Amino acid sequence: MYNEEKLTKLRSLKQLAERISQDFADKASVAALAGRVDSAEALSASVERAMYQAPAPARFWVELAGGLEQTVGALLGEEGLAGLTPSGTDGEGNSLYSFVLNGVTVGSYTGETTLSQIAADISASQAGVEAAWDQEAGRVLFSAKVFGPSGRIEMGEGLAQAVFDPVQSEAQSGRSFTEAYGVGWLKEGESAQFSFSVSGRELKVSIARETTLQEVVNNLNRSPMGMNQSFTCNKYSGQIEAKDKNSGETLKLKIIDRDGDSVDFDADNAPPNPYTPGQAGVFTAIKVNGKMQEAIGQEVDIRVPVKVSELTNDQKFQTEAEVAAAVAAADHLQRKKVASLEEIDPAAPGADRFIYMVPKAGGKNGDKYDEYMVLDGAVEPVGDWKVDLSGYVVQEEGKGLSSNDYTDEEKAKLAGLEAASDGEVAEMLGEVFG
């Protein structure tokens, strides 16, 4: 017989089981367990087993080289934004793009919106998803807030898939485990037990040739191991990875086949690492102007020209020799000494390009030559230092020059004048004035 306290506990546990059955995939089996229990202890154990077998919340991460503080425009670029269909414009005329997650419009954003704003809106929205930034790993982690089928993460078309696209993760996780890990001995239609161990805990998983990586991950997350560790399929490499749920630390995952041999990921059989927004690209070739560059080890030497002679002279720049030749070929005058005027030949080629220097008879320092040029086919003088000073008055010491003409007649007239003495002048003034 049960007392009231035990009955109350049974009812509470039964209500818990019914609540869990609403979200868990196997609702019928959980409900049946709740109806068949005959003690509180049996019900508790049944609920615990059901929780271990329930699907883990959906989760994945996207690596972002530039962090959450970068804008949508910086992440996607002009071409990426141009490929999106705007849902409208804001008050300043900027295009708005809707971000849809799990069928819920989280918000509408422009190219200037930061990813941190979108992540905050996701966590606060009714989409049922938590977005958290892992600073050390440089990635944003998306986790469904509830267990079971309702705990899904589906990025909508448009901005959501352009920024946080999980498609590549789905493509990788859809590969078979035997293909990804090179288990060639497992034949079609057969299955085998593989041991997965991490942090001292071990779980055996039955894997068939067609079992996908995601199915293996789901089994690991549903097991008791999934209580402390989370398992995911790396969206870029395709490997199964384990992390500590509390610290986020990557844990060493060891896989052993039925014969006790270690099963390692077949890196040679892995698909190429794709480029997705925010993830650094993996280069498959390095070219310079279309020419493939040789890689020696892990180094590629891209040579940059350091001499002008190594560049294409598309502007027709002249070299020193070309400039000198052009100057020498230019039409300019040169001096040329000749013994006499008769040596100048006006008809000779280039005769008009010279100033002929002809010695001057009796010439003195500074004036030893007469200069001639050929102009219009004739020899013409072009320069002489001689100055004609005929007619100029030579200055004599003690004499000066006047601007007035002074004739000989005026000189004779002036010479014939006789000056009165002082006595004569006084006598004349006395007669005039008494």
Steps between C-alpha positions, in 0.01 A plus 500: 500500500613855425461787744390844386858626467597219264183543296570870464853421385368244255253748355775763462731257327220379277424861402870549427502192277193625316664841455815338364295284266371813326850580371663159475486303178371176657193641676312171512776306673553773762128517576487121528788504743316751718190279506679176583714616791409374845743698709658843515845347454400316182340813357812708573723246324264484203492877463881514520537238226249687284696823541823326394329367189339831402647687205750767606425864414609597151817704494770612259755777475626734232856629509532877445851629434394861552298443818147615580586871491530501121207618294284297264642701210860436606434126526308447177650775284320690225441190289358307795253777584405541135396133494241551777142612448418808713186490712471880498697813590564692820439870561828591331429299188734209588391153389364272773549122500286267714672247726282188533580218745274198559231681303515802735608842373763601753535848347581704189849639459714716273855449382618717793348273766757317714486122543497549878165679469357213295633241751341690789168519314513125429538414869216738595264385224229233494706283264610275788872534430786632710793671321822522704840636397810290576780757509784249531384281212383797293156359424134546580320196647132444430309274741132408507340596831289182532550125461335278246362561151391853587861587580597573141717761332406590144650811344255663259582592144659837439698683765502216758653243265737758351642592843467176702467225240482147650456335161863393482469340842198301385682390186796373703295332770299316233806298396528144623724427795676219309586740214624783725711269718614263227337185639527303178466158660136557601290353219159616385220362716740426787541686829764499770555631851733800536622627834498880555691613808558850640602622847508147638147414383425250225200422283454226241307604192373266232589640160396371160662583168234762427488659849560873467729715712198689631335178613816407691511849656133472601564164670794645693301805612207280612726279708607565861822638350295786361420625847844656539632504144356623173572332169485667161605441143749769401338689213832546321702182561217252548657351814307412814611730782440496876494800733450550871162664550616713792839623384457468125838322488557265209541145628692210353261254344631146446321256269579125512363239258389144582856366478640760741661710227485878510279658237634831370339757276592449135634848420590396144138413436364822650324744269675834435457763768240741354502876541199634688434852633729575792717191446851556367537356151731208427707580192531232235726704270706817514549691178662830404351656186356161411831315536508216752750549781716211612463393864813374676393331819254743657648809340407685183746766381316775310769713336436875475698696233759737649644638172333721242645277228288211634175686434307533177573845352141573396553880527807505269738642759846581353827357627811712557652378174179574308485854641864565407442371148190716461686812616789426266261460209311822578527800262723744696791739421868420544812715462737410219840661432602554138821652364322744268163608369558294186492175698128549582293294256134609517392194300658244733255276698433655843685821406227706673564328836836673564631838612819535295794664678726681244834643627505882491809672354662711772253385754572561870413310814123457522448573135698243301219356285219608278183289527301382200194278443337353195153655470272417209795355311725803539790580736406787729702674776327470837730678742788758536659670797612805292347840600510815271594803722551753219340842578529456874690775698795383699494640852800719598620551851370824661222543240139415502215465251197732463162436353512847319678570171776772537615646164824678407302822422358513848844442640650795300217729604549412860874557475450858360315622803690740738412498867473839700707555812353560842577874488331536164192327622483723811536814290224388264261426788570843649405675178173302474381537857674837595 
